[in-house]
Amino acid sequence: MGGASGVGRRGTGRGGWDDPGAGKGLRIAAGVATWGGLACVLAGVAGFFVRESRPRVWHGSWWQIGGLIAVGLAGLMVDEGIGRYVRRIERFLSYRTMLENPGRTSVHPDDDPSVFRLLSPLHSPVPFRDREDELARLRAWCDGEADPHPVLLLAGDGGADKSRLALELARALGEDWTAGRLLSAHTHTVFPALRDRGRPALVVVDDADICSDLDSHMHSRVRADVVPLLNAFRRRPQDGPPMRLLFVVRHAERFRAVVSEELGQDHRSRDTRYLIDEAPVLDLAPPVLDRAARAERHAQALAAFTAVLGDAPADAPRGTAPAPDGQTLLDLHAQALVTALTGGPAPRAFEDIAAVLFERERDRWRRAAASFTAPGVAALPGLSDHPELPERVMLAMLLNSHREYVAATHLVERLPGFEGLDRDRARTETYAWVHWALALHGGTRTAERMAEPWIGPERFTNWFLTTRLRAEPELFDRLQSGLNMRRAEHAAALLCRACEDFPEAGENLRRFVAAAPPGHGYGALRAALTLAHPERVDPWIAEGLRKLEPEIRTTFTNSAVYGLARVTDPELLPRSFAVLAGTYQQLKRAEAKEERRRKWDQRRQALRKRA
């Protein structure tokens, strides 16, 4: 045990004291035992052959040869024992790579952090308020002695503080629990690792109805992540400490319906449906605050941001007007953050606030690009040659699903900034840009990168997609041409989410659907059914399905229209369904007319032959 650290680290272990892990001493001892054992075994075997073939060379006794082989085998057994111990410790501590640390992490003064990091639930310096009753209810669900249902759905619209409440619950459970947000989808190891901890566990699946790191399409997300997670949760040993599974979603009933549908299609998962069908729901509504309370929250957030930002102006105003009524607390905090950054009154419109924050984020990307170095990575091209490239890299990686390195690189290669360059040189520069962007947003460890906010909260990301794609239609067409079927579903869901928050994004969604109705329309229709407000997206999808390009209309067959109509809910998407029904009828009439014409031509040819 001399190679293991005997000191536990408190606070950073996602649930209390970190038990000591395997240190370098044990690994060195295992290596010595391995090579020493092999050397002894080889020496014993060599001595046996020498004694048999040339007894005059060596007159040693048999017990010496047997002793060498026995010592070698013992060394190998020691290596195996140390390996088992190390693997057990690594399995015991593997929950660290799967759960996000709920403890607050401070910003180092020497870092160049994103301003959006301060708006994320993990790093927000603003005190948690206005959800004490809901937090008490969730704690009672975790600590319930009457064996409550182990799965719960936490639902609410964007900006209702769902993620912040779930994170505060993980923090409030304290040292006796292992709690955190799920980062990795390795469901076959997460629950055994938590069981080895020997304490109750809370696993928070944030944004369960949209993409967090794989796919933004809800059915694909549920099929790839949620269904295996529920199956592994059902098969966990029942004799261990209690475990709770908390899903954070926007619309609980639609999420429940999609999960039940996916579970019902797999006969091995049908016994798991009770976990989601009987799960209780906690719906969150935005807190109702009068103007005085909003002014107090604004002043509190301004003081918190000013204290955290080392480069904030010293004379930051304290009495600026808060955000207008009807906006979320996220918007209010964003306004306070802009005031702390600029030292002057922040704009009242959300679009202007988002523009200020993204301009500061873009400057940070440029500073990071100017000083970026990495072993084995080609130098970045000069920003003077590509002044808008950091922002376009940001957009390309968002549209593609930013975790995919190669696919994001292929998208960046299509950017107008790379026109006219040699192909090999452009590919090398593209790899360097994408490598730089990934390094900027996460350091080296996957868990740390996934815990960081990517560019900003969803509302700000939707605004960025809306403005940039509307500003450069040619750029949108180029990026759209690099999407395959699965990434097209991801982009369709992103555009639907953006359109739900910002009506101006509807034109992007219409153009996207009209470019390839069978593929893009399918992804948009499926994604719209999972929205909290599908009625905001329905008119734009209907327009995209109605106004088709001439070269695309010929490939829009009745089977494709019928397939689209089957996934459309006429109650949620009445306009889109009506367009598909009308198009299907038109195509059927056209087919019937063509069939009558073909039969008439055959009849005429038969009459000519008779004549």
C-alpha positions in Angstrom: 0.0 0.0 0.0 3.0 2.3 0.0 2.3 3.3 -3.6 -1.2 4.6 -2.8 -1.9 8.0 -1.4 -3.4 7.8 2.1 -4.9 11.3 2.0 -8.4 11.9 0.8 -9.4 15.0 -1.2 -12.6 16.5 0.1 -15.0 18.4 -2.1 -13.6 17.4 -5.5 -14.8 13.8 -5.3 -18.4 14.3 -6.4 -20.0 13.1 -3.1 -17.5 13.4 -0.4 -14.1 12.0 0.5 -12.1 10.5 -2.3 -10.7 7.1 -1.3 -7.0 6.7 -2.2 -6.3 5.4 -5.7 -3.5 3.3 -7.1 -0.2 5.3 -7.2 2.9 4.9 -9.2 4.6 2.7 -6.6 2.2 -0.2 -7.1 2.5 0.1 -10.9 6.3 0.1 -10.6 6.2 -2.9 -8.3 3.9 -4.7 -10.7 6.3 -4.1 -13.6 9.3 -5.3 -11.5 7.4 -8.5 -10.5 6.4 -9.1 -14.2 9.8 -8.8 -15.7 11.6 -10.4 -12.8 9.1 -13.4 -12.9 9.6 -13.8 -16.7 13.4 -13.7 -16.3 13.3 -16.4 -13.6 11.0 -18.6 -15.6 13.1 -18.2 -18.7 16.3 -18.9 -16.7 14.8 -22.0 -15.2 13.7 -23.3 -18.6 17.1 -22.6 -20.1 18.8 -24.4 -17.1 16.6 -27.4 -17.7 17.6 -27.7 -21.4 21.2 -27.1 -20.6 21.3 -29.7 -17.9 19.6 -32.3 -20.2 21.7 -31.6 -23.3 25.1 -30.7 -21.7 25.3 -32.1 -18.2 29.0 -31.4 -18.1 28.4 -27.7 -18.5 26.1 -27.4 -15.5 25.9 -29.9 -12.6 23.2 -28.0 -10.7 20.5 -29.9 -8.9 16.9 -30.1 -10.0 15.6 -28.1 -7.0 17.5 -25.0 -8.2 15.7 -25.1 -11.6 12.4 -25.7 -9.9 13.1 -22.9 -7.5 13.8 -20.4 -10.3 10.5 -21.4 -12.1 8.5 -21.2 -8.8 9.9 -17.8 -8.1 9.1 -16.6 -11.6 5.5 -17.9 -11.3 5.2 -16.3 -7.9 6.3 -13.0 -9.5 3.7 -13.3 -12.2 1.0 -14.1 -9.6 2.1 -11.0 -7.6 1.7 -8.9 -10.8 -1.8 -10.4 -11.4 -2.8 -9.6 -7.8 -1.6 -6.0 -8.1 -3.4 -5.7 -11.4 -6.6 -6.9 -9.9 -6.2 -4.4 -7.1 -5.5 -1.5 -9.4 -8.4 -2.5 -11.7 -10.7 -2.6 -8.6 -9.6 0.8 -7.5 -9.9 2.2 -11.0 -13.4 0.8 -11.2 -14.2 2.2 -7.8 -13.0 5.7 -9.0 -14.4 5.5 -12.5 -17.5 7.4 -11.5 -15.4 10.5 -11.7 -15.3 10.3 -15.5 -19.1 9.8 -15.7 -20.5 12.3 -13.2 -20.0 16.0 -13.3 -18.6 17.5 -10.1 -21.4 19.4 -8.5 -19.1 21.5 -6.3 -18.5 25.1 -7.3 -15.3 25.6 -9.2 -13.7 29.1 -9.1 -12.1 30.8 -12.1 -8.4 31.1 -11.9 -7.1 34.7 -12.3 -4.6 33.6 -15.0 -7.3 31.9 -17.1 -9.1 33.4 -20.0 -12.6 31.9 -19.3 -15.6 32.3 -21.5 -18.2 34.8 -20.3 -20.8 32.2 -20.9 -19.2 30.0 -18.3 -20.5 32.4 -15.6 -24.0 31.8 -16.9 -23.8 28.0 -16.6 -25.3 26.3 -13.5 -22.0 24.8 -12.6 -20.0 28.1 -12.5 -22.6 30.7 -11.7 -21.6 32.9 -8.7 -25.2 34.1 -8.2 -26.7 32.6 -5.1 -29.5 30.0 -5.6 -32.9 31.4 -4.6 -36.7 31.1 -5.3 -36.7 27.2 -5.5 -36.5 26.2 -1.8 -39.9 24.4 -1.9 -39.0 22.4 -5.0 -35.5 21.6 -3.6 -37.1 20.3 -0.4 -39.5 18.1 -2.4 -36.6 16.6 -4.4 -34.6 15.9 -1.2 -37.6 14.2 0.3 -37.8 12.0 -2.9 -34.1 11.1 -2.5 -34.3 10.4 1.2 -37.8 8.9 1.2 -38.2 5.9 3.6 -41.4 4.7 1.9 -39.4 3.3 -1.1 -40.4 6.0 -3.6 -40.2 5.5 -7.4 -36.5 5.6 -8.3 -37.0 7.7 -11.4 -38.3 11.3 -11.5 -38.9 13.8 -14.4 -38.0 17.4 -13.8 -39.8 19.4 -16.5 -40.1 23.1 -17.5 -39.6 25.6 -20.3 -36.2 27.1 -21.1 -35.0 29.4 -18.4 -37.0 27.8 -15.6 -33.9 26.9 -13.7 -34.2 23.1 -14.2 -30.5 22.5 -14.5 -29.6 24.8 -11.7 -32.2 23.1 -9.4 -30.8 19.6 -10.3 -27.3 20.8 -9.6 -28.3 22.3 -6.3 -29.9 19.0 -5.3 -26.7 17.2 -6.0 -24.8 19.7 -3.8 -27.4 19.6 -1.0 -27.2 15.9 -0.6 -23.8 16.3 0.9 -21.1 13.9 1.9 -23.3 10.9 2.3 -24.3 10.7 -1.3 -22.5 10.3 -4.7 -24.3 12.7 -6.9 -23.7 14.6 -10.2 -24.8 15.1 -13.8 -24.2 12.2 -16.1 -21.4 13.0 -18.6 -20.7 9.7 -20.3 -23.1 7.2 -21.9 -21.1 4.1 -20.8 -24.2 2.6 -19.0 -22.6 -0.8 -18.5 -20.1 0.7 -16.0 -21.8 3.6 -14.4 -24.0 1.7 -12.0 -21.4 -0.9 -11.0 -19.0 1.9 -10.3 -21.6 3.8 -8.2 -22.5 0.6 -6.3 -18.8 0.1 -5.4 -18.9 3.4 -3.7 -21.1 1.9 -1.0 -23.3 5.0 -0.6 -26.6 6.2 -2.1 -26.3 7.7 -5.6 -28.1 10.4 -7.6 -27.6 10.4 -11.4 -28.9 13.6 -13.1 -29.5 13.3 -16.9 -29.6 16.9 -18.0 -31.3 17.8 -21.3 -32.5 14.3 -21.7 -34.9 15.2 -24.5 -32.3 17.0 -26.7 -28.6 16.4 -27.5 -25.9 16.9 -25.0 -23.0 15.3 -26.8 -24.2 12.9 -29.4 -27.3 13.7 -31.4 -30.0 16.4 -31.2 -32.7 14.3 -32.5 -34.9 13.1 -29.7 -35.7 9.6 -30.9 -32.0 9.0 -31.7 -31.0 10.4 -28.4 -33.5 8.2 -26.5 -32.5 5.1 -28.5 -28.8 5.6 -28.1 -28.6 6.8 -24.5 -31.8 6.8 -22.5 -33.0 3.3 -23.3 -29.6 1.6 -22.4 -29.4 3.7 -19.3 -32.9 2.6 -18.1 -32.1 -1.0 -18.9 -28.9 -0.9 -17.0 -30.7 0.9 -14.1 -33.3 -1.9 -14.0 -30.7 -4.6 -14.0 -28.6 -3.1 -11.2 -28.3 -5.2 -8.0 -31.1 -4.5 -5.6 -29.1 -5.3 -2.5 -26.9 -2.2 -2.7 -27.5 1.3 -1.5 -30.4 3.2 -3.1 -30.0 4.9 -6.4 -32.1 7.7 -7.9 -32.3 8.7 -11.6 -33.4 12.3 -12.4 -34.3 13.3 -16.0 -34.3 17.0 -16.8 -36.6 17.6 -19.8 -38.6 20.4 -21.3 -41.9 18.5 -21.9 -42.4 15.5 -19.6 -45.3 13.8 -21.3 -43.7 13.9 -24.8 -40.5 12.6 -23.4 -42.4 9.8 -21.7 -44.2 9.0 -24.9 -41.0 8.8 -27.0 -39.2 6.7 -24.4 -42.2 4.3 -24.1 -42.4 4.0 -27.9 -38.7 3.1 -28.1 -38.9 0.7 -25.2 -41.9 -1.0 -26.8 -40.1 -1.6 -30.0 -37.4 -3.7 -28.3 -38.8 -6.9 -26.6 -35.8 -7.0 -24.3 -36.7 -3.5 -22.9 -40.5 -3.9 -22.4 -40.0 -4.8 -18.7 -38.3 -1.4 -18.3 -41.3 0.7 -19.3 -42.7 0.9 -15.8 -39.6 3.0 -14.8 -40.7 5.8 -17.1 -44.5 5.2 -17.2 -44.8 5.4 -13.4 -42.2 8.1 -12.9 -43.6 11.2 -11.0 -43.2 14.6 -12.6 -42.2 17.9 -11.1 -43.2 20.8 -13.4 -41.3 24.0 -12.9 -42.8 27.4 -13.9 -40.7 30.5 -14.0 -40.8 32.3 -10.7 -43.3 35.1 -10.4 -41.4 38.2 -9.4 -42.6 41.8 -9.2 -40.4 44.7 -10.4 -39.0 45.2 -6.9 -38.0 41.6 -6.6 -36.5 41.6 -10.1 -34.5 44.7 -9.3 -33.2 43.0 -6.1 -32.2 39.9 -8.1 -30.5 42.1 -10.7 -28.5 43.9 -8.1 -27.5 40.7 -6.4 -26.3 39.1 -9.7 -24.4 42.3 -10.6 -22.6 42.2 -7.3 -21.7 38.5 -7.7 -20.4 39.0 -11.3 -18.4 42.1 -10.4 -16.7 40.2 -7.5 -15.8 37.3 -9.7 -14.5 39.1 -12.8 -10.9 40.3 -12.2 -10.9 42.6 -15.2 -14.4 44.2 -14.4 -14.5 48.0 -14.1 -14.2 49.1 -10.6 -17.0 51.7 -11.0 -19.6 49.2 -12.2 -23.0 50.8 -11.6 -25.2 49.2 -9.0 -28.6 50.7 -9.7 -29.1 50.0 -13.4 -32.6 49.0 -14.5 -33.3 45.3 -14.5 -34.6 43.3 -17.5 -38.2 43.9 -18.5 -40.9 41.7 -17.0 -41.7 38.4 -18.7 -38.1 37.4 -19.3 -36.3 34.6 -17.5 -33.8 34.8 -14.8 -31.1 33.8 -17.3 -31.9 36.9 -19.3 -31.7 39.0 -16.1 -28.4 37.4 -15.2 -27.0 38.0 -18.7 -28.0 41.7 -18.5 -26.2 42.0 -15.1 -23.1 40.2 -16.6 -23.0 42.7 -19.5 -23.2 45.6 -17.0 -20.3 44.1 -15.0 -18.2 43.6 -18.1 -18.8 47.1 -19.7 -19.2 49.3 -16.6 -22.3 50.9 -18.1 -26.0 50.3 -18.5 -26.7 47.1 -20.4 -29.2 47.0 -23.3 -32.7 46.0 -22.5 -33.2 43.9 -25.6 -32.0 40.3 -25.4 -30.6 40.4 -28.9 -28.3 43.3 -28.0 -27.2 41.6 -24.8 -26.4 38.4 -26.7 -24.5 40.4 -29.3 -22.2 41.9 -26.6 -21.5 38.5 -25.0 -20.7 36.9 -28.4 -18.4 39.7 -29.4 -16.5 39.2 -26.2 -16.4 35.4 -26.8 -15.2 36.0 -30.3 -12.3 38.1 -29.1 -11.4 35.4 -26.6 -11.3 32.9 -29.5 -9.0 35.2 -31.5 -6.7 35.7 -28.5 -6.5 31.9 -28.0 -5.9 31.3 -31.7 -3.0 33.8 -31.8 -1.3 32.1 -28.9 -2.2 28.4 -29.6 0.5 25.8 -29.8 0.3 22.1 -29.6 2.8 19.3 -30.4 2.2 17.7 -33.7 -0.4 20.2 -34.8 0.3 22.5 -37.8 0.4 26.2 -37.1 -2.8 28.1 -37.5 -3.1 30.3 -40.5 -2.9 34.0 -39.8 -6.1 35.7 -38.7 -5.3 38.5 -41.1 -6.0 36.1 -43.9 -9.2 34.8 -42.3 -10.6 37.5 -40.0 -14.0 35.8 -39.5 -12.8 32.2 -39.3 -13.0 31.7 -35.5 -16.7 32.6 -35.6 -17.3 30.4 -38.6 -15.5 27.4 -37.0 -17.9 28.0 -34.1 -20.9 27.8 -36.4 -19.7 24.8 -38.3 -19.0 22.8 -35.2 -22.4 23.7 -33.8 -24.3 22.6 -36.9 -22.4 19.3 -37.1 -22.5 18.2 -33.5 -19.3 19.5 -32.1 -18.0 16.3 -30.6 -17.2 14.8 -34.0 -13.7 15.8 -34.9 -13.4 14.5 -38.5 -17.0 15.5 -39.6 -16.5 19.0 -38.2 -13.2 19.2 -40.1 -15.0 18.3 -43.3 -17.6 21.1 -42.7 -14.9 23.7 -42.0 -13.2 22.8 -45.3 -16.3 24.1 -47.1 -16.1 27.5 -45.5 -15.7 30.4 -48.0 -12.5 31.4 -46.3 -10.8 28.4 -47.7 -11.7 29.1 -51.3 -8.8 29.1 -53.8 -6.3 27.4 -51.4 -4.5 24.2 -52.4 -6.4 21.1 -51.2 -3.7 19.6 -49.1 -2.8 22.9 -47.5 -6.5 23.6 -46.8 -7.0 20.2 -45.2 -4.0 20.7 -42.9 -5.1 24.2 -41.8 -8.6 22.8 -41.2 -7.4 20.1 -38.9 -5.4 22.7 -37.0 -8.4 25.0 -36.6 -10.7 22.2 -35.3 -8.0 20.9 -33.0 -7.6 24.4 -31.6 -11.3 24.9 -31.1 -11.7 21.6 -29.2 -8.6 22.4 -27.1 -10.0 25.9 -26.3 -13.2 24.4 -25.0 -12.1 21.7 -22.7 -8.4 21.1 -21.9 -7.3 17.5 -22.2 -9.8 15.3 -20.3 -13.1 14.3 -21.9 -15.1 14.7 -18.7 -13.8 18.3 -18.2 -14.6 19.2 -21.8 -18.1 17.9 -21.5 -18.7 19.7 -18.3 -17.8 23.1 -19.9 -20.6 25.1 -21.5 -20.2 24.9 -25.3 -20.3 28.5 -26.6 -23.1 29.3 -24.3 -26.5 28.3 -22.9 -29.0 27.0 -25.3 -30.9 30.3 -25.6 -27.7 32.1 -26.6 -26.6 29.3 -29.0 -30.0 29.5 -30.7 -29.6 33.3 -31.1 -26.1 32.8 -32.6 -27.4 30.2 -35.1 -30.3 32.5 -36.1 -28.3 35.6 -36.7 -25.2 34.1 -38.4 -27.2 31.8 -40.8 -29.6 34.7 -41.7 -26.6 37.0 -42.3 -24.8 34.7 -44.7 -27.2 32.6 -46.8 -24.3 31.3 -48.9 -22.5 30.1 -45.8 -25.6 28.3 -44.8 -25.8 26.6 -48.2 -22.2 25.5 -48.0 -22.5 24.1 -44.5 -25.7 22.3 -45.4 -24.1 20.5 -48.3 -21.7 18.7 -45.9 -24.4 17.0 -43.8 -25.2 13.3 -44.0 -28.5 11.9 -42.9 -27.7 11.6 -39.2 -26.0 15.0 -39.0 -29.0 16.5 -40.9 -31.3 15.3 -38.1 -29.0 17.0 -35.6 -29.1 20.3 -37.6 -32.9 20.0 -38.1 -33.4 19.7 -34.3 -31.0 22.7 -33.7 -33.0 24.8 -36.1 -36.3 23.8 -34.6 -35.0 24.7 -31.1 -33.8 28.1 -32.4 -37.1 28.7 -34.1 -38.9 27.9 -30.9 -37.0 30.6 -29.1 -36.6 33.1 -31.9 -39.2 33.5 -34.7 -36.5 35.0 -36.9 -35.0 31.6 -37.2 -38.0 30.3 -39.1 -36.5 31.3 -42.5 -33.5 29.2 -41.9 -35.7 26.2 -41.0 -37.8 26.8 -44.2 -34.8 26.9 -46.4 -33.3 23.8 -44.8 -36.5 21.7 -45.2 -37.0 22.9 -48.8 -33.5 21.9 -49.8 -34.1 18.2 -49.2 -37.7 17.5 -48.1 -37.4 13.7 -47.7 -34.3 13.9 -45.5 -34.4 17.3 -43.8 -38.1 17.3 -43.6 -38.2 14.0 -41.8 -35.7 15.3 -39.2 -37.6 18.6 -38.8 -40.9 16.9 -38.3 -39.6 14.4 -35.8 -37.8 17.1 -33.9 -40.8 19.4 -33.9 -42.9 16.8 -32.1 -40.6 16.9 -29.1 -40.8 20.7 -28.7 -42.6 22.4 -25.9 -44.2 24.8 -28.4 -44.4 23.0 -31.8 -46.9 25.5 -33.1 -44.1 28.0 -33.5 -42.3 25.7 -35.9 -45.2 24.2 -37.8 -45.8 27.1 -40.3 -42.1 27.2 -41.3 -41.9 23.4 -41.9 -45.1 23.6 -43.9 -43.7 26.4 -46.1 -40.5 24.4 -46.7 -42.6 21.3 -47.7 -44.8 23.4 -49.9 -42.3 25.6 -51.8 -40.0 23.1 -53.4 -37.3 23.7 -55.9 -38.1 22.4 -59.5 -35.3 19.9 -59.5 -36.4 18.5 -56.1 -40.1 18.3 -56.9 -39.5 15.5 -59.4 -37.8 13.3 -56.7 -40.6 13.9 -54.2 -42.5 10.7 -54.7 -45.7 9.7 -53.0 -43.9 7.1 -50.9 -41.7 9.8 -49.5 -44.7 12.0 -48.8 -46.5 9.1 -47.2 -43.5 8.4 -45.0 -43.4 12.0 -43.9 -47.1 12.0 -43.2 -46.8 8.9 -41.0 -44.4 10.7 -38.5 -46.5 13.8 -38.4 -49.1 14.4 -35.7 -52.0 16.4 -37.1 -52.9 17.7 -33.7 -49.4 19.2 -33.1 -48.4 20.0 -36.6 -51.7 20.7 -38.5 -50.3 22.9 -41.3 -47.5 20.5 -42.1 -49.8 17.5 -42.1 -52.3 19.4 -44.3 -49.5 20.2 -46.8 -48.3 16.6 -46.9 -51.9 15.3 -47.3 -52.5 17.7 -50.2 -49.2 16.8 -51.8 -50.0 13.1 -51.5 -53.4 13.6 -53.1 -51.8 15.6 -55.9 -49.2 12.9 -56.5 -51.8 10.2 -56.4 -54.0 12.1 -59.0 -50.9 12.6 -61.1 -50.1 8.9 -61.0 -53.6 7.9 -61.8 -53.6 10.4 -64.7 -50.3 8.9 -66.0 -51.7 5.4 -65.6 -54.8 6.3 -67.6 -52.7 7.9 -70.3 -50.4 4.8 -70.4 -53.4 2.5 -70.8 -54.9 4.7 -73.6 -51.6 4.7 -75.4 -51.5 0.9 -75.2 -55.1 0.7 -76.5 -54.3 3.0 -79.4 -51.2 1.0 -80.3 -53.3 -2.2 -80.2 -55.9 -0.6 -82.6 -53.2 0.5 -85.0 -51.8 -3.1 -85.1 -55.3 -4.4 -85.9 -55.7 -1.8 -88.6 
